[in-house]
Amino acid sequence: MPAVIYWVTGLTGRGDHMAISIGTLVAFTTLQQALFRPLVQLLGVGVDLQSSMELFGRIFEYLDLPVDIAEPVHPVAAGPVRGEVRLDGVGFSYAGSDRPTLNAIDVTVPAGRSLAIVGETGSGKTTLSYLIARLYDVTAGRVQIDGVDVRDMSFDALTAAVGVVSQETYLFHASVAENLRFAKPDATDAELVAAAQVAHIHEHLESLPDGYDTVVGERGYRFSGGEKQRLAIARAVLRDPPILVLDEATSALDTQTEQAVQDAIDAASAGRTTITIAHRLSTIRDADEIVVLDQGEIAERGRHDELLALGGRYAALVNRDADLVEAAL
C-alpha cells in the first residue's frame, strides 16, 4: 500500500507542482499503516478461528465416541480381595473378526497360586490377560475375582486388585520417584525404596548422581530395557495388588538381563496370585498350573513335568526353545 501511494502521488505532480508536501505524504503513509495493522490482525484472527473450529471438530468427534468399557452404575461393594481368579466359559471376539479369539476358557486360579499361559503367536494369550484386568470385556462367559464379576466392580476396586506388567514399559518424562508414585501418589520415600529393593533396582538407582530424582527421559530412554522392566515391576509392587498379571515381561531381554528381571518377578510374586503370559518357557517351569492355548482354546493343562510326559504341544514348544538356545550358542 505505501508503494501504491507513493506511485500515485508521483504521477499527480512534479517538483513544486505536487498536490501535497513530502511531509504530509510521509505522515499519511504512516497513518495508513497504523490503520491497516489492526485490520490485518483481525483477518489473522479469522484464519485462527477457522483453524480452531477444525481442531475442535476433531476433538468433539473423539469425545463423542461410545465408551467401550463402562463403569457399573451400582458397583458391587467388595471387601478385602483374596485373589482368586476364575474364568468361566470365557469367549472373546474382536470387532469384525471372522472367528473368536478365545473360546470356552475355563480356568480357576486359587488365591496365592500361579498360572502360566503359553502358546504360539496369535493363540490368544495376551487377550486373555487383558480380560482379567478388564482392558476388554468378554463377549461370552465371565471373569470373576473372588466370585465377583469384574464387570460389576468399580474401576478403583479393579485397579487396586489387579496389577499389570506388560511387555512394553510406559515411563513418563519425569523423575524415577514420580514414575513410581504414578501407582501410589501418597507413597513415602521408604515405600519407594522397599518396592525398588523387591524389584532389584534400588542399588542401580542409588548409584545414579540424582538417585530417585533422576529424570528417566521420554519413554525412559535413559534406562536399558531390563532397568525399565524392573521399574515397572517396582511400580506394580508399590501398588501392592493381590493379583499380578505379567504379559511376556522378559521376552525382549537378553539372557543375563532376563535373569535379573526374573529374580525381581519372583520376589514380586511372593504371596500373590500370579498369571504369567510366557514366551520363553524357562520362566514358568515352577508354575502351579500351565495352560497351553491353541487357536483360542485350551489344548493342554497341567504342571511342567506332566505336560512334558504327554509329549504334546507343550513338549514341542519346550523342544523348540531348546533348539533355539543351542543355535544361539
Sequence and secondary structure as in RCSB ss.txt:
>XXXX:A:sequence
MPAVIYWVTGLTGRGDHMAISIGTLVAFTTLQQALFRPLVQLLGVGVDLQSSMELFGRIFEYLDLPVDIAEPVHP
VAAGPVRGEVRLDGVGFSYAGSDRPTLNAIDVTVPAGRSLAIVGETGSGKTTLSYLIARLYDVTAGRVQIDGVDV
RDMSFDALTAAVGVVSQETYLFHASVAENLRFAKPDATDAELVAAAQVAHIHEHLESLPDGYDTVVGERGYRFSG
GEKQRLAIARAVLRDPPILVLDEATSALDTQTEQAVQDAIDAASAGRTTITIAHRLSTIRDADEIVVLDQGEIAE
RGRHDELLALGGRYAALVNRDADLVEAAL
>XXXX:A:secstr
 HHHHHHHHHHH  GGG SS HHHHHHHHHHHHHHHHHHHHHHHHHHHHHHHHHHHHHHHHHHTS  SS   SS 
    S    EEEEEEEE  TT SS SEEEEEEEE TT EEEEEESTTSSHHHHHHHHTTSS  SEEEEEETTEEG
GGS HHHHHHHEEEE SS    SSBHHHHHTTT TT  HHHHHHHHHHTT HHHHHHSTTGGG B  GGGTTS H
HHHHHHHHHHHHHH  SEEEEESTTTTS HHHHHHHHHHHHHHHTTSEEEEE SSGGGSTT SEEEEEETTEEEE
EE HHHHHHHTSHHHHHHHHHHHHHHHH 
